[in-house]
Amino acid sequence: MKQNDKIICMLEERQKQDIKNLNKALTEFQQNFQKPETRREFDLSDPQSLKKDTPARLSDSDPRCTVSGLQKLLGEDLNHDQRVKFQKEQSREWSLQQQRDWKNALADQKFAEDLHDKNRIDLDQKAMELQRKEVETRQAVCAATKDFNRTQAAEFTERKMLEKRQEEEDNVAEISNILRGDLLSENPEQAASSFGRHRVITDRWKGMNQDQLMAIRYTQQQQVLEKLRLQEEERQRNAEWDRQHIQAARAQLLFERHQQRLNRELRRTLDNTNAQLSQEKIYLQEEVYSNFPTGQYFTQFNTTSR
């Protein structure tokens, strides 16, 4: 993997160098043969355009002279030979310039290819040298690793033998201590903790005595009695709440019945009042429509109007 990484790094370096050389050659070509003043649209952004501009009229052969200006007549073409000569000269210059550009481009390309081949050969030689050194280093590392493993194996075997001998001696001492210790003799004092008499060592504790058991049973009985007392108080409290709830429900029912009775009486009174008002209204209507106006009524009316 290291060799592959080195080769990849060398190839990437070679590629970067090739790209750099090509970009450099392209930049030089643009600076030498693609100048701004040789562009076709340079006259649109030329800062010296006003200085280079021609006067309004140069000669009689000025193409800007129109027919209406009567500076020249159509069909004369007095500058034909000069124009053809200039066009030929210009074509020849363009052709020579293209040939020079083509030769320069080929020379630059050949130089870039030669430089690329030279760099590639150098990188290949360096890669072969690195590969040879890596093989030698790997062989030396393998030899050193074998010697180290051989030494480690001998040390491991000797250490295992010493550990086994020490383990056997420790086992014999442990068995002797267990046989002579308090664990198998079940001495109750061995469970006493150095932090107080109320604490014991769990792996040495053999159980509680009769006094401790009696104290625990007495405490349990007291807890049972206390729990029964609390349950009785809870039952009485719940019964009191139930009684109060029933009384409140009964009072609510009596209040609703009383309210219904008052509503019925109020409704009955209202009905009687409406019936009495209806009878009075009917009586008044009958009295109005049964008393026709007489002469005395009209006389009294006229006197009132005056």
Wavefront OBJ file of the C-alpha trace (Angstrom):
o trace
v 0.000 0.000 0.000
v 2.862 2.379 0.758
v 4.423 1.620 -2.613
v 1.110 2.216 -4.390
v 0.659 5.493 -2.482
v 4.148 6.639 -3.493
v 3.524 5.718 -7.134
v 0.159 7.532 -7.088
v 1.784 10.601 -5.529
v 4.520 10.535 -8.188
v 1.955 10.212 -10.978
v -0.102 13.065 -9.530
v 3.052 15.205 -9.283
v 3.924 14.352 -12.883
v 0.391 15.248 -14.019
v 0.482 18.563 -12.112
v 3.878 19.395 -13.682
v 2.553 18.558 -17.171
v -0.514 20.738 -16.648
v 1.692 23.542 -15.341
v 4.003 23.333 -18.388
v 1.075 23.300 -20.812
v -0.554 26.281 -19.092
v 2.785 28.130 -19.174
v 3.224 27.427 -22.893
v -0.386 28.526 -23.559
v 0.147 31.746 -21.616
v 3.370 32.506 -23.501
v 1.665 31.827 -26.826
v -1.210 34.162 -25.916
v 1.204 36.878 -24.791
v 3.312 36.604 -27.972
v 0.766 35.876 -30.723
v -2.658 36.815 -29.337
v -2.140 40.399 -28.250
v -5.158 42.679 -27.787
v -4.249 44.905 -30.728
v -4.416 41.943 -33.147
v -8.028 41.183 -32.352
v -10.704 41.873 -34.898
v -12.896 43.916 -32.517
v -9.968 45.885 -30.964
v -10.970 49.052 -32.810
v -14.199 49.150 -30.775
v -12.309 49.498 -27.482
v -9.036 51.091 -28.656
v -8.126 53.985 -26.283
v -6.161 55.650 -29.150
v -9.047 55.406 -31.613
v -9.553 59.186 -31.855
v -5.852 59.758 -32.566
v -5.815 57.017 -35.188
v -9.043 58.137 -36.835
v -8.703 59.506 -40.366
v -9.767 63.031 -41.360
v -13.061 63.710 -43.007
v -11.457 63.540 -46.490
v -8.057 62.155 -47.460
v -8.049 62.252 -51.235
v -10.271 61.914 -54.247
v -10.148 58.114 -53.818
v -11.548 58.288 -50.294
v -14.369 55.702 -50.127
v -16.251 57.832 -47.641
v -16.940 60.420 -50.284
v -20.548 59.837 -51.320
v -22.248 60.530 -54.652
v -24.029 63.544 -53.286
v -20.688 65.075 -52.287
v -19.431 64.892 -55.904
v -15.908 64.102 -54.656
v -15.546 61.339 -57.239
v -17.541 59.595 -59.935
v -18.544 55.953 -59.874
v -16.734 53.587 -62.230
v -13.384 55.372 -62.399
v -11.476 52.959 -60.011
v -8.171 54.819 -60.292
v -6.555 52.856 -57.406
v -7.187 49.373 -58.802
v -3.513 48.416 -59.278
v -2.444 49.798 -55.934
v -5.316 48.063 -54.188
v -4.586 44.694 -55.786
v -0.900 45.025 -54.906
v -1.733 45.875 -51.327
v -4.138 42.909 -51.075
v -1.487 40.536 -52.401
v 1.096 41.906 -50.006
v -1.336 41.602 -47.137
v -2.236 38.013 -48.102
v 1.470 37.117 -48.280
v 2.085 38.653 -44.834
v -0.839 36.753 -43.390
v 0.391 33.516 -44.908
v 3.934 34.056 -43.584
v 2.544 34.990 -40.162
v 0.409 31.806 -40.065
v 3.428 29.710 -41.071
v 5.542 31.275 -38.333
v 2.763 30.748 -35.795
v 2.372 27.126 -36.891
v 6.133 26.493 -36.644
v 6.283 28.107 -33.225
v 3.306 26.043 -32.040
v 4.915 22.838 -33.305
v 8.207 23.784 -31.629
v 6.436 24.508 -28.346
v 4.524 21.250 -28.564
v 7.708 19.287 -29.307
v 9.477 21.007 -26.425
v 6.584 20.209 -24.079
v 6.549 16.554 -25.217
v 10.336 16.253 -24.767
v 10.096 17.836 -21.328
v 7.216 15.512 -20.432
v 9.184 12.448 -21.581
v 12.236 13.575 -19.643
v 10.224 14.158 -16.474
v 8.483 10.820 -16.895
v 11.801 8.990 -17.270
v 13.147 10.736 -14.159
v 10.055 9.846 -12.171
v 10.223 6.224 -13.373
v 13.841 5.987 -12.277
v 12.988 7.475 -8.881
v 10.081 5.039 -8.534
v 12.348 2.079 -9.318
v 14.936 3.314 -6.813
v 12.260 3.738 -4.135
v 10.884 0.282 -4.886
v 14.362 -1.264 -4.591
v 14.981 0.510 -1.267
v 11.570 -0.547 -0.027
v 12.278 -4.204 -0.859
v 15.585 -4.034 1.002
v 13.942 -2.359 3.972
v 11.151 -4.961 4.026
v 13.693 -7.780 4.012
v 15.621 -6.185 6.891
v 12.382 -5.654 8.827
v 11.342 -9.290 8.271
v 14.728 -10.548 9.541
v 14.560 -8.294 12.602
v 10.954 -9.384 13.248
v 11.930 -13.064 13.149
v 14.746 -12.503 15.652
v 12.456 -10.493 17.900
v 9.699 -13.146 17.743
v 12.208 -15.905 18.546
v 13.433 -13.962 21.593
v 9.854 -13.181 22.694
v 8.874 -16.864 22.410
v 11.772 -17.907 24.656
v 10.933 -15.218 27.210
v 7.244 -16.163 27.103
v 8.017 -19.832 27.761
v 10.265 -18.989 30.700
v 7.701 -16.531 32.125
v 4.935 -19.139 31.864
v 7.033 -21.645 33.798
v 7.726 -19.091 36.549
v 4.071 -18.095 36.721
v 2.969 -21.723 36.954
v 5.437 -22.410 39.791
v 4.320 -19.251 41.625
v 0.651 -20.135 41.123
v 1.179 -23.612 42.607
v 2.911 -22.107 45.636
v 0.105 -19.558 46.070
v -2.549 -22.272 45.820
v -0.839 -24.350 48.505
v -0.600 -21.295 50.796
v -4.252 -20.375 50.164
v -5.497 -23.899 50.949
v -3.481 -23.891 54.175
v -4.883 -20.502 55.210
v -8.468 -21.554 54.460
v -8.152 -24.749 56.495
v -6.705 -22.861 59.445
v -8.818 -19.695 59.138
v -12.143 -18.609 60.672
v -14.200 -19.287 57.532
v -14.473 -23.033 57.968
v -14.507 -22.790 61.767
v -17.644 -20.537 61.535
v -16.484 -18.072 64.168
v -19.266 -15.455 64.602
v -16.771 -12.755 65.542
v -15.242 -12.830 62.085
v -18.285 -11.031 60.631
v -17.833 -7.984 62.916
v -17.001 -4.852 60.903
v -14.447 -2.281 61.936
v -17.004 0.493 61.187
v -19.301 -0.482 64.076
v -21.240 -3.319 65.682
v -24.319 -2.537 63.606
v -22.437 -3.418 60.411
v -21.184 -6.850 59.286
v -18.971 -8.292 56.588
v -21.377 -10.037 54.227
v -19.045 -12.757 52.997
v -18.331 -13.836 56.617
v -21.778 -13.402 58.209
v -23.385 -16.655 59.461
v -26.844 -15.292 60.341
v -28.648 -13.388 63.133
v -29.048 -14.453 66.752
v -32.356 -14.856 68.657
v -32.386 -11.319 70.075
v -32.010 -9.805 66.637
v -34.760 -12.028 65.255
v -37.126 -11.080 68.115
v -36.419 -7.381 67.547
v -37.197 -7.756 63.841
v -40.461 -9.623 64.554
v -41.520 -6.952 67.079
v -40.812 -4.223 64.549
v -42.834 -6.081 61.922
v -45.807 -6.417 64.318
v -45.658 -2.694 65.059
v -45.607 -1.958 61.341
v -48.651 -4.205 60.795
v -50.600 -2.441 63.593
v -49.627 0.967 62.205
v -50.764 -0.067 58.741
v -54.125 -1.310 60.115
v -54.593 1.987 61.965
v -53.872 3.967 58.825
v -56.288 1.803 56.825
v -59.034 2.366 59.449
v -58.462 6.113 59.328
v -58.580 6.026 55.554
v -61.836 4.055 55.648
v -63.428 6.505 58.100
v -62.250 9.456 56.033
v -63.719 7.927 52.868
v -67.010 7.193 54.685
v -67.184 10.839 55.852
v -66.558 12.040 52.311
v -69.280 9.709 50.981
v -71.753 10.969 53.615
v -71.008 14.579 52.767
v -71.347 13.824 49.068
v -74.775 12.179 49.634
v -75.956 15.111 51.739
v -74.814 17.574 49.089
v -76.599 15.567 46.376
v -79.763 15.433 48.484
v -79.642 19.192 49.120
v -79.153 19.785 45.403
v -82.172 17.586 44.617
v -84.365 19.455 47.152
v -83.253 22.795 45.746
v -84.091 21.660 42.204
v -87.545 20.470 43.293
v -88.207 23.774 45.090
v -87.076 25.677 42.013
v -89.379 23.596 39.805
v -92.305 24.274 42.159
v -91.611 28.015 42.074
v -91.411 27.901 38.270
v -94.788 26.115 38.095
v -96.413 28.679 40.416
v -94.872 31.555 38.449
v -96.104 29.998 35.217
v -99.588 29.538 36.639
v -99.678 33.185 37.825
v -98.461 34.376 34.438
v -101.119 32.329 32.643
v -103.875 33.745 34.888
v -102.621 37.290 34.291
v -102.522 36.734 30.506
v -106.047 35.274 30.561
v -107.369 38.264 32.576
v -105.680 40.737 30.194
v -107.141 38.885 27.223
v -110.669 39.084 28.717
v -110.261 42.815 29.381
v -109.077 43.426 25.839
v -112.042 41.530 24.389
v -114.459 43.509 26.577
v -112.957 46.858 25.494
v -113.165 45.884 21.821
v -116.840 44.908 22.198
v -117.638 48.177 23.974
v -115.909 50.277 21.281
v -117.631 48.600 18.339
v -121.091 48.524 20.056
v -121.280 52.313 20.955
v -122.120 54.090 17.676
v -121.558 57.924 17.569
v -124.694 60.092 18.067
v -125.509 63.779 17.454
v -124.487 64.627 20.935
v -121.028 63.069 20.246
v -120.505 65.205 17.113
v -121.725 68.362 18.914
v -119.334 67.742 21.694
v -116.580 67.113 19.138
v -117.226 70.426 17.309
v -117.262 72.378 20.516
v -113.963 70.872 21.497
v -112.453 71.759 18.085
v -113.443 75.426 18.376
l 1 2 3 4 5 6 7 8 9 10 11 12 13 14 15 16 17 18 19 20 21 22 23 24 25 26 27 28 29 30 31 32 33 34 35 36 37 38 39 40 41 42 43 44 45 46 47 48 49 50 51 52 53 54 55 56 57 58 59 60 61 62 63 64 65 66 67 68 69 70 71 72 73 74 75 76 77 78 79 80 81 82 83 84 85 86 87 88 89 90 91 92 93 94 95 96 97 98 99 100 101 102 103 104 105 106 107 108 109 110 111 112 113 114 115 116 117 118 119 120 121 122 123 124 125 126 127 128 129 130 131 132 133 134 135 136 137 138 139 140 141 142 143 144 145 146 147 148 149 150 151 152 153 154 155 156 157 158 159 160 161 162 163 164 165 166 167 168 169 170 171 172 173 174 175 176 177 178 179 180 181 182 183 184 185 186 187 188 189 190 191 192 193 194 195 196 197 198 199 200 201 202 203 204 205 206 207 208 209 210 211 212 213 214 215 216 217 218 219 220 221 222 223 224 225 226 227 228 229 230 231 232 233 234 235 236 237 238 239 240 241 242 243 244 245 246 247 248 249 250 251 252 253 254 255 256 257 258 259 260 261 262 263 264 265 266 267 268 269 270 271 272 273 274 275 276 277 278 279 280 281 282 283 284 285 286 287 288 289 290 291 292 293 294 295 296 297 298 299 300 301 302 303 304 305 306
